[in-house]
Amino acid sequence: MSRPEDIDVRAITESEIKEWNRALATGFLRPPEVSDHDVAYLATYLVPSRTLGAFDRGAPRFPGRGTPVVATFRSFPQELTAVGGTPVPADAITNVSVTATHRRRGLLSRMMALDLAAAKERGDVVATLIAAEYPIYGRFGFGPATHTAQWVVEIPRTGLDRHRPVPDDGGRVDLVDGATVRELGPALHERLRGGQAGAIDRSERWWQVTTGAIRVDARPWTEPFHAVYRGPSGAVEGLVTYVCENHWGDDKKPGGEVTVKSLIATDPAAERALWHYLCSIDWVTTVRSGHRAPDDLLPHLLPDPRAARLVTHSDWLWVRILDVVRALETRTYATAGTLVLEVVDKAGLVGGRYRLEAGPDGARCTPTDQEPQLTLPAAELATLWLGDESAVRLVALGRLREQQKGAASVADALLRTSRRPWCPDIF
């Protein structure tokens, strides 16, 4: 076993991208093969200064290769929509892995500490990630802040009249190509995330990758279907990307299946039109919804909501607060109230007492020496911040402490939202 002093944790150089990617593939249980195409693709967006690796100087080297990389970590700039629609700068964390031979040696802790310290120094309000495993990130101050749900719709059970024109509201649905998606999609998504707490920005590269303009790997590109919904005014109000699998039974009955890759809409009429369109495609008997908000309208857009069977309900976007004052002052509040919080942070990034005075006209958060009404870890503050969790429920679970009776109810009145936050994307 290598000694701790033999393992360097640092930012990689451009010449180390290949070995870093090999370690990432190993950690994610993919074949540890890295092609020139892989390296060239990574080099187009990976920022070496925000890409960390653990280098084991005590491990044997393969001929022609550098110091073995045994852990990987990468972050990039992101915008996350707070409650009320204001975006905050976020440190988005991804590509986290530790090789099986080097687990339980504190490598993730070292990489996380370096990245979060740099993010706070930059002025990021939060850090974000999608957690593959639940138990890992709470100890670093992250809490699950949004959830995701997936449904399988059995079309014959929906009660929809598939012979009626779709849509029937004066709008229209049109199939479009990837170039049109790149033209229309970004503006539509900007309107969506301006009103959707938990949504993140999509870069130009995101649109190029998801429409095949940039190829992630050397495998042949399979073009998905894209459909746009235009409302009665002609404005683009919805966009869906989906793939189809065509099945026929021995009895000559079709059993096609649609899987939604992305569906965004700026109003319920657009959502309804796109879901009804997908359920009306000839030969299709099943629609898989893809990742949706847990309070998505989909089931109740059908005459029989039970036709939409819930198959996934899980945590999704995890958040780590890096600046309590800015985080609480940026979001909006439907009711007025005052709350004194004591935030416990083992990492020392945001610990302390804060007085929040908030209402429909704005919020003010200041450090204070007043007695706290609620004491909570940084991870639980992150869980409450986007409005998806109940402080009363967390008290019952023993995850935060009520120092003044009724304080958790005050927190719920201030922080909870009428619609649940949702992050449509993975990163």
N, C-alpha and C positions, 0 to 999 in steps of 0.2 A: 504494500500500500504506500502510495506517495505521501510524503509529509505535507502538512498545510503550507509550509514555506516554499514548497516546490510548485505550488499552483498559483499562477498569476491571474488576477481578474482585471481586465482592462479593455479599452476600446480596441477594435481590430483595425488593421490597415487594409488597403485595397488588395494587397497581394495575399491576404489571409481569407478572402471571401470564400474561396473554394473549400478550404478546410473547415471553416465555420459552417458552411452549408452542409457539408458531409456530416458534421456533428448534429446539426438540426434534423437531418433526415433520419439519423440513427435514433435520436431521442423520440421522434414521432413514429418510430417503427416502420419507416419506409426503407427501401433498399438504399444502402449507403453509397450510391453512385451519383456522381455529379458531372454533368456534361458541360461542354463549353457554352451551350445555349443557356443552361441554368445560371452559370456565372455571369454571362453577359446580361441576362434578364435582371438578376439581382442588382447588378451594378447600375441599372437605370434608375433605381429608386432608393436603394439602401444607403443610409448615411453612416459611414464608418464611425464617426465620433459618437453616434447614439446607438451603436451596435457593439454589445459587450460579449466577450468570450472568456472562458476559464481555460488557461493554457497549462497543461501538466508537463513541466520540464523533466519530471522524473519518470515519465512513461516511455516505453520503447518507441522509436520512430520508424515509420515505413520509408523505404528508399524513395528519394525524390520529393518527400513531403516535409512540411515544417513541424513545429511543436504541436502535438495532438491537442485539439480542442475538445473539452469534455463537458462544457455547458455553454448554452447560448441564451441571448437576451437582446431584444431590440425595442426601441421606442421611436415614435414619430409624432409630429404635431397634429393636433386634432381640435375640432370645435364640438362641444357638447351643448345641446340646448337645455337650458334650465327651465324650471316652471315659469311660465309667462312668456317664453319665446326668445329670451336673450341668450346668445351663445357665450360660453366661457372657454378660455384656452385650456386644453387638456393635454396631458402626457399619455399618449396611447401606447400601451405595452403589449407586445406580441412576440411570437417565436421563442417562447421560454422553454428550455429543455435542460435536463441534466442527464448525462449518460449513465446507464444503469450501474456501471463500475464505480461511479463516483458520487452516489447518493449519500445523503446524511453527513455531508462534510461542510455544510454552511455555504455552499457555492451560490445558491439562489439568494440567500440572505445578503451576501456580499454584493451581488449584482443589483439587487433591488435597492439596497441602501445607496449605492452610487447613483442610480438613475433617479430615485426620488429626491435626493439632495440636489441634483442638477436641475430637476424640474421645478423645485421650489425656488431655487436661485433664479431661474428664467422668469418666474412670475406666473407659472401655470396654476390655475385655481384648483384643479383636480387631476388625478391620474385615473385611467380607465383600463379595463381588460375584459376579455371573455374567458371565464375560468373553465378549463377542461375538467378539473377535479375540484369539488367543493371545499375540502378541508385545508387547502394550501394557503389561501391568500388573506384569510381573516387575521392571521398573526402579523401581517404587514399593514394593517389598518384599512383593508378593503372590505366593503360590504356589498351584498347583492342589492342593486338599486333598481333594476328592471327585471321583468320576467317575460318568458316567451311561451307561446302555445301553438300547437299544430293540430289541425283537424283533417279527417278524411271524410269527404262528402260522398255519400251513396246517392247518386243522382236519381235513380228510380223511386227513392223514398222521399225526395224533397217536396213533392206535390206541385212542382213547377210545370206550367204548360209549355212544353218545349216547341210547340207549333206556333206560338205567338212571336212576333218580331221582337228582337232585342237590339237596343233598348226600346222602351215604349214611353219615354219621357220627353221626346223631342230632340234628344241628343243622338250621337252615332258612335259606333265602334268601328275602327279601321285597323287592319293589319298593316304594319309598317316594317321597314328594315332597320338594321343596326345604325346606319348613318342618320336616319330620322330620329332614332332614340337619342343619339349623341347630340342632336340639334335641339330636341324638345325636352329631354329628360332633366337636364340640370336645373332649368328654371322651375320646373314643376317640383322637383325635390326641394329646392330652396323654399318654396311656398309651404311645402309640407313641414319641413323641420322648423320653420318659423313659428309653428303652432303646436309642435309635438315635443313635449318634454321627454328627454332621453335620446332623441335622434342625434346623429352625428353627421358631419359634412361628408360629401362624396367628392373626391378630387377628379380632375379631368382624366387622370390615369385610370381611376375606378371605372368610369364610363367606357374607356377604350378597352380595358380588359374584359368587361362583362359583355361587350358587343363584338369581341374578336378582332378589334383593330390592333391590339397588342396581344401576342400569343404568350401565355404563361410558360408553356413547354413546347416541345417539338411534335407532340401528338396532333393528329388532324383535328381541326376545329369543326365542331358540330353546331350549326346555326340553330338557335332557339326561335320560337315564335314571339313576336312582340305585337301587342294591340294597344291602341290609344283610344281613350274615351274623350270625345268633345261634347261639351254641354250644348244646350239649345242656342247659346250665344256664339258657338263655334270655338270657344276657348278650350284649350287642353286642360282637363281636370283629373285625368287618371291614366295610368300606364301599367301594363302587366307584361311580364316576361315569363314564358312557360315552355315546357317541353312535353311531348306526347309519346306514349308507348301504345302501340296498336296490337291488341290481342283479339283472337277469335276462338270461341269454344268449338268443341266437336259438334255441337248442335247448331253451328252456323250463327250463333249469337255474338254480337260484338261485345268486347269488354275493355275498351280503350281506357287509358289512365292519363290524366293531366297532372303534372307536378309544377306548382308555381315556384319560380325562382325569385321573383320580386313583384309585389303589387303595391303601388303607392297611389293615393288619391287625396284630393284636397277637400272633398265633401262627401257626405253619405250617399248622395245620388250617384256619384261616380263609382263608389265602392259597389253599390247595388248593381249598377249596370255591368261592371266587369265580372263580378261573380256570376250573375245570371248568364252573361255571355259564355263563360267557361262551362257552365252547366248545360248549355244548349248545343255544344259542338256535337255533330253527328258521330256516332260510334263510341262516344265517351260515356262511360258509366261511373267513373270515379274521379274525383278531384282531390288532390293533396294540396293543402293550403300553403305549405311552407311556413316560415316563422312569422307569427302574428302576435299582436298584443293579447294578453290573457282576457281582456274585456272586449275583444274584437266584435264587430257587428255581424260577422259572417253567419253564425248559426241562426240569428233572428232575421236575417234577410231572406230566409227560406220559409215557405209555408209550414213546413215541419222541421223545427230546429233539431230534432233528434236525428235527422239524416246526416248531420255533421257530428261525427264521433271524435271526441277529444282523445288524441293519442300521445300528446306531449304537453307537459306543463312543468317548466323548470326555470331556475334562475338563469339570467342572461348577462346583461352588462353589470360589471362590478365597478364601484367607484371608490376612490381614496381621496378624502379632502386634504388639500395642501394649504388652503387659505380659508379659514373659517369665516372671517369677516367678509371677504368678497363673495364667498359662496352663498352666505345667508342674505347679503344685501342685494345680490344680483337677481334672485328669484322673486316672484310676486306672491302675495298673500291675499286670500279672499276675505278674511276677517281680521279684526284688530286684536292685538294682545301683546303681552310682555312675558319674556321667559329668560331665566338665568340658567345657563348650562355650564356644567363642569365637564370638559372633554379630557379624557384620559388617553394619552398617546405614548406608548412605550418607546416609540422611535424618536420622540421629542420634536416632531415637526409642527404639531398644532395644539399641544396640550395647554390647558389653562381654563379660566372662567370667562364667559362671554355673556353679555346682556343683549338680548334681541328685543327691539321694539319694532313691531311690524303692523302693517295694515294695508288696505287697498290703495293707499296713496304712496306707499313706499316702505322701506325698512332701514333701520339703523342698527348696526351690531358693533359693540365696543367691548374691549377687555374690561373686566371689573373685579373688585374684591368683595362684592356682595355674596351672601350665602347662596349656594346653588339650590335650584328647585329640582333639577334633574342632573344626575351624574351618569355619564355614558362613555363607552370607548369610542375612539375615532371611527371604527368600523360601523358602529350602530348609527352614528351621525350621518355617515354616507348613505346608509340604508334608508334613513328618514328623509334625506335632503330632496330627492326627486318626488316625494309624495306617495310612494308605493307601499309604505309600511305604516303600521300603527304603533305609536309609543305605548299605548295601553297594553297592546299585545306583547311588546318587548318586555314590559315590566312583568307581565305574567310569566314570561319565559325566563326571567332572571337575567336578561341581557342588558338592562339598564336599571338604575335605582332612582326611585321617586323620593326626593328629600322633602318635598312639600306635597301634602295630599292634594290631589286634583291636578298636579302639574302635567301629568301625562295626557290628560284630557285637553288641557290647554295646548300642548304640543300638537295633538292630533288636529284640533280646530285650526291651528296655524299652518301646519305643514302638509296635511293630506290633501289630495287633489280629487276632483270629481271624476276625471278619467285617468286611467293608469298610465304611467310613463311607458314608452316603448322605444326600443332601438331596433330598427329594421335590418341592421347590417351586422356582419361578422368581420373581424379583422385580426 
